[in-house]
Amino acid sequence: MRSGITTGGRCGLTTLALLAVGWGVSSSAARAADATPAKDLRSAPIKAAEWQNASMRPLEAGEIDRLIAKELHVSGIRPAARTTDEQFVRRVHLDLTGRLPLPADVTEFVADKSPTKRARLIDRLLDSDEYAAHWAHYWRDVTSARLTDFRGRALTRSFEGG
């Protein structure tokens, strides 16, 4: 079994990128994207000079979306329709905090007519204690999973309050 990051396989980077931004991908589009031959991204290491010449400017609003849209176009993949506000608020809350949003949060989000409401919700959740706790738990579980002695797992300190 080959290790490393590849662009092919069962779930390609294009599919993952689309899911990460909440677009979703139709099953036929996902199969088409993931059917491309695997390309090992380790084959061309980045040289120090390339890093030093990399742009230091901050990302522009929507730049990642444009890059993904360009890759989709090149790959011949048509993205699924934009998700509804109700679905979006549920997905973002689950992804970032591991919990479902309160019904009042969903109602407030749907009623908001601002074009930046999705970005504001993501920023608010990234700044929340729930986000920090959820991902601290996740990484604690990942790092302690390698412990073969169950007593070691029991002694792994909790991230909250103690």
C-alpha positions as CSV (number, residue, x, y, z in Angstrom):
1,M,0.0,0.0,0.0
2,R,1.4,3.4,-1.0
3,S,1.3,6.2,1.5
4,G,1.1,9.9,0.9
5,I,-1.3,12.3,-0.6
6,T,-2.7,11.5,-4.0
7,T,-5.3,13.1,-6.2
8,G,-7.0,9.9,-7.2
9,G,-8.5,7.0,-5.3
10,R,-11.8,6.5,-3.6
11,C,-12.2,10.2,-2.5
12,G,-10.1,12.6,-4.5
13,L,-9.0,16.1,-3.4
14,T,-11.5,17.8,-5.6
15,T,-14.4,16.0,-3.9
16,L,-12.9,16.7,-0.5
17,A,-12.5,20.4,-1.4
18,L,-16.1,20.7,-2.5
19,L,-17.3,19.0,0.7
20,A,-15.2,21.3,2.8
21,V,-16.8,24.4,1.3
22,G,-20.3,22.9,1.7
23,W,-21.1,22.6,-2.0
24,G,-21.6,18.9,-2.1
25,V,-21.0,16.8,-5.2
26,S,-23.3,14.6,-7.2
27,S,-22.3,11.0,-7.1
28,S,-21.6,10.9,-10.8
29,A,-19.4,13.9,-10.6
30,A,-17.5,12.5,-7.6
31,R,-16.9,9.2,-9.5
32,A,-15.7,11.2,-12.5
33,A,-13.3,13.3,-10.4
34,D,-12.0,10.3,-8.5
35,A,-11.6,8.1,-11.6
36,T,-8.6,10.1,-12.7
37,P,-5.3,8.4,-12.3
38,A,-3.5,9.0,-9.0
39,K,-0.8,11.6,-9.1
40,D,1.8,11.5,-6.3
41,L,2.1,15.0,-5.0
42,R,5.5,14.1,-3.4
43,S,7.1,13.7,-6.8
44,A,8.1,17.3,-7.1
45,P,9.3,18.7,-3.8
46,I,9.1,22.5,-3.3
47,K,12.5,24.1,-3.3
48,A,13.5,26.8,-0.8
49,A,13.7,29.4,-3.5
50,E,10.1,28.7,-4.5
51,W,9.0,29.2,-0.9
52,Q,10.9,32.5,-0.7
53,N,9.3,33.8,-3.9
54,A,5.8,32.9,-2.8
55,S,3.3,35.7,-2.5
56,M,2.9,37.1,1.0
57,R,-0.3,39.0,0.3
58,P,-3.5,37.9,2.2
59,L,-6.1,35.9,0.3
60,E,-8.8,38.0,-1.4
61,A,-12.4,37.3,-0.6
62,G,-13.6,34.4,-2.7
63,E,-10.2,33.4,-3.9
64,I,-10.4,29.8,-2.7
65,D,-13.8,29.5,-4.3
66,R,-12.4,30.7,-7.6
67,L,-9.5,28.2,-7.4
68,I,-11.9,25.4,-6.8
69,A,-14.2,26.5,-9.6
70,K,-11.3,26.7,-12.0
71,E,-10.2,23.1,-11.0
72,L,-13.8,21.9,-11.4
73,H,-14.0,23.4,-14.9
74,V,-10.6,21.9,-15.9
75,S,-11.7,18.5,-14.6
76,G,-15.1,18.8,-16.4
77,I,-17.1,18.5,-13.2
78,R,-20.3,20.4,-12.6
79,P,-20.7,21.3,-8.9
80,A,-24.0,20.4,-7.2
81,A,-26.4,23.2,-6.4
82,R,-25.7,25.5,-3.5
83,T,-27.0,24.0,-0.2
84,T,-29.9,25.5,1.6
85,D,-29.4,27.8,4.5
86,E,-30.9,25.2,6.9
87,Q,-28.5,22.5,5.6
88,F,-25.5,24.9,5.7
89,V,-26.0,26.0,9.3
90,R,-26.4,22.3,10.4
91,R,-23.3,21.2,8.5
92,V,-21.1,24.0,9.7
93,H,-22.1,23.5,13.3
94,L,-21.5,19.8,13.1
95,D,-18.2,20.2,11.4
96,L,-16.8,22.9,13.6
97,T,-18.3,22.2,17.0
98,G,-19.5,18.6,16.8
99,R,-23.0,19.6,17.8
100,L,-26.3,20.5,16.1
101,P,-27.3,24.1,16.1
102,L,-30.1,25.2,18.4
103,P,-33.5,25.7,16.6
104,A,-33.3,29.5,17.4
105,D,-29.9,29.7,15.7
106,V,-31.3,28.1,12.6
107,T,-34.2,30.4,12.5
108,E,-32.0,33.5,13.1
109,F,-29.6,32.4,10.3
110,V,-32.4,31.7,7.8
111,A,-34.0,35.1,8.5
112,D,-30.7,37.0,8.0
113,K,-30.6,38.3,4.4
114,S,-27.0,39.4,4.4
115,P,-24.8,38.0,1.6
116,T,-22.0,37.5,4.1
117,K,-24.0,35.6,6.7
118,R,-22.2,32.3,5.9
119,A,-18.7,33.7,6.4
120,R,-19.8,35.5,9.6
121,L,-21.3,32.2,11.0
122,I,-18.0,30.3,10.2
123,D,-15.9,33.1,11.8
124,R,-18.2,33.1,14.9
125,L,-17.9,29.3,15.3
126,L,-14.2,29.4,14.8
127,D,-13.9,31.9,17.6
128,S,-16.1,29.8,20.0
129,D,-15.1,27.7,22.9
130,E,-17.1,24.9,21.5
131,Y,-14.8,24.8,18.4
132,A,-11.7,24.6,20.6
133,A,-13.1,21.9,22.8
134,H,-14.4,19.8,19.9
135,W,-11.1,19.8,18.1
136,A,-9.1,19.4,21.3
137,H,-11.1,16.2,22.0
138,Y,-10.5,15.0,18.5
139,W,-6.7,15.5,18.6
140,R,-6.5,14.1,22.1
141,D,-8.2,10.9,20.8
142,V,-6.0,10.8,17.7
143,T,-2.8,11.1,19.7
144,S,-3.8,8.8,22.5
145,A,-5.0,6.1,20.1
146,R,-1.4,5.0,19.6
147,L,-1.1,4.1,23.3
148,T,-1.2,0.4,23.6
149,D,-1.5,0.3,27.4
150,F,-5.1,1.1,28.4
151,R,-3.9,2.5,31.7
152,G,-2.1,5.2,29.6
153,R,-5.3,6.1,27.9
154,A,-7.1,6.4,31.2
155,L,-4.3,8.7,32.5
156,T,-4.5,11.0,29.4
157,R,-5.4,14.3,30.7
158,S,-8.6,16.0,29.7
159,F,-8.4,19.3,27.9
160,E,-11.2,21.0,29.9
161,G,-10.8,22.4,33.4
162,G,-8.3,20.1,35.0
